[in-house]
Amino acid sequence: MPSEFLNVCLRRLFLCGSIATALLTLSIGQAAWIDPQQPTVLITGSNRGIGLAFVEHYLAEGWNVLATTRSPSSADDLQRLGEGWDNLVIEQLDVTDEDRVKTLAADYIGTPIDLLINNAGIYGGTKEQNLGSLDPQTFHDVMAVNVLAPMQMIEAFTEHVAASRHKKIVSITSGAGSVSGDQVSTGGAFYSISKAALNMAMRKAGAALGERGIMVVLIAPGLVTTDMLRQNRPNLVPRANSPAESVAGMAAVIARIDASHNKQIMNYNGSIVAW
Ligand SMILES: NC(=O)c1ccc[n+]([C@@H]2O[C@H](COP(=O)([O-])OP(=O)(O)OC[C@H]3O[C@@H](n4cnc5c(N)ncnc54)[C@H](OP(=O)(O)O)[C@@H]3O)[C@@H](O)[C@H]2O)c1
């Protein structure tokens, strides 16, 4: 039955063709954005505020930008940026989703990440962290996003950073986490505690990874006009910088990081933060 035999052959050929096309598309998809001549940055919480300003900054510098966000479909500003730049890839990532963190790291095995920016953060409600109305769930949420998630991001992406040229990890802290700082505001206890804990978590990571040439640095962005400040500390907005101003300062600090800065806590203007 030659026609049946022919049919089988054609079906197999079609299947092989489809697989080959899929593989080709995948490899082209990777190659289209990763320019091996340029460094790569991965940013968490990149759909708004300081994270979005980091994306804009590094795109303009010609870096490959791996912009992660909880909800790509509603990240309108990020999607708009994607229309103008080939070197931007948007990936879904809730930093508290341990499985997703691991899957994303596995998806990018073999891709050196020069700079990992742990930017995603939450403040938690204001009332929920005041004595008299403490809410334990808010405490857990704030600690999960601001402390545990950056540690797990580092754990998942250590090899990618180790394989890169720059080998830098930056976590965004806050002056609010400074234990020895002159001013301790009355509100935002959970948030302040989380940033103090983040500082120690990153110093631990820096101590563990320093021998592999990885530099782990904390940077405080100063007061910045983002949703976080507007919603939780509106009285401070008039004194705040724009996200672009803060990021310009932080990027200059990041560019100057060398091994002597490992485990340090710096301000966006390069000064050392007391903690
Ligand atoms: N603004 C300031 O004055 C100031 C001062 C000191 C330190 N900081 C620090 O700067 C960083 C950025 O803050 P911002 O001012 O830009 O705040 P923001 O405007 O509120 O933005 C926070 C970002 O974090 C993301 N995020 C929150 N939870 C997340 C999760 N579970 N997984 C992934 N992404 C998550 C948000 O995503 P969604 O849109 O999905 O919620 C958003 O992209 C934070 O670490 C913050 O503590 C800010």
The ligand as a Gaussian input file, in Angstrom:
#p B3LYP/6-31G(d) Opt

LIG

0 1
 N       10.557000      55.287000      47.362000
 C       11.389000      55.518000      48.366000
 O       11.473000      56.649000      48.891000
 C       12.279000      54.414000      48.869000
 C       13.185000      54.744000      49.896000
 C       14.021000      53.746000      50.373000
 C       13.978000      52.469000      49.822000
 N       13.078000      52.173000      48.819000
 C       13.107000      50.810000      48.278000
 O       13.189000      50.855000      46.862000
 C       12.628000      49.674000      46.302000
 C       11.637000      50.047000      45.208000
 O       10.574000      50.754000      45.828000
 P        9.682000      51.840000      45.072000
 O        9.783000      53.092000      45.836000
 O        9.954000      51.845000      43.616000
 O        8.249000      51.212000      45.396000
 P        6.945000      50.970000      44.513000
 O        6.735000      52.091000      43.584000
 O        5.890000      50.633000      45.506000
 O        7.331000      49.669000      43.660000
 C        7.542000      48.445000      44.288000
 C        7.858000      47.406000      43.235000
 O        8.065000      46.148000      43.894000
 C        7.223000      45.192000      43.265000
 N        6.856000      44.089000      44.147000
 C        6.246000      44.118000      45.347000
 N        6.054000      42.882000      45.802000
 C        6.555000      42.039000      44.871000
 C        6.651000      40.627000      44.752000
 N        6.183000      39.801000      45.705000
 N        7.260000      40.122000      43.653000
 C        7.738000      40.919000      42.701000
 N        7.655000      42.256000      42.730000
 C        7.067000      42.801000      43.809000
 C        6.011000      45.971000      42.818000
 O        5.286000      45.228000      41.876000
 P        3.657000      45.364000      41.713000
 O        3.428000      46.555000      40.824000
 O        3.268000      44.066000      41.106000
 O        3.097000      45.582000      43.081000
 C        6.692000      47.198000      42.257000
 O        7.210000      46.927000      40.987000
 C       11.987000      48.913000      47.482000
 O       12.858000      47.886000      47.907000
 C       11.858000      49.985000      48.548000
 O       11.845000      49.457000      49.847000
 C       12.243000      53.122000      48.339000

